[in-house]
């Protein structure tokens, strides 16, 4: 299995972990707040944002970005971080590279970059 494949597999396992409490309700609240903020920034209502995201192919990107950002958040109550909680309980089933990817995901701040120009 390639490194990207191992990272994707580890990410998919983390997505499954998000379906468990307390992460399910925490992520749902986080996602709702994030979508509301995105809609507000773009001066759209939720339905308009959803339609645009789906028709222009952004929906998977938005969900991936939200999940990656959520992975770095620390909550005041235990368990405080989804990646730490997952690795503590299920990390044994990850490959070393998958584990390393998840650890980096939880400690690297999410960033969005925009290409302004290309030098040829």
Secondary structure, 3 states (H helix, E strand, C coil): CCHHHHHHHHHHHHHHHCCCCCHHHHHHHHHHHHHHHHHHHCCCCHHHHHHHHHHCCCHHHHHHHHHHHHHHCCCCCCCCCHHHHHHHHHHHHCCHHHHHHHHHHHHCCCCCCCCCCCCC
